């Protein structure tokens, strides 16, 4: 299974970004998917998850600002990020519980 993240960039505080992750080589609809992030000098943390049935969970720091969704027909999971803060700056990754990781996508929130 391979993961291809995209959609990151530089955005001002209060702005929005939509991240995408295309999953290839497996049965996407069977996986729960998780968005992670890793800021410089910090451990990778789980940000949001979505089950194969569409149930979602979020870390407290992003509740009400981020929305995870999936399109099983496109083998893609999304992360809509609104009201971005400087502390959201990190490399964002998606994964479905596999040992392999994609290259991630950089999100930088700065004025």
CORSUL-V645096 format. One line per field, one symbol per residue. burial: 1 if it has 9 or more other ideal C-beta (glycine too) atoms within 8 Angstrom, else 0. A space follows every 10 residues. Layout:
burial = ???
//
This chain:
burial = 1011111100 1010011111 1110010100 1111111100 0000101111 0000010110 0100010101 1000111111 1001000111 1111110000 0101111110 0
//
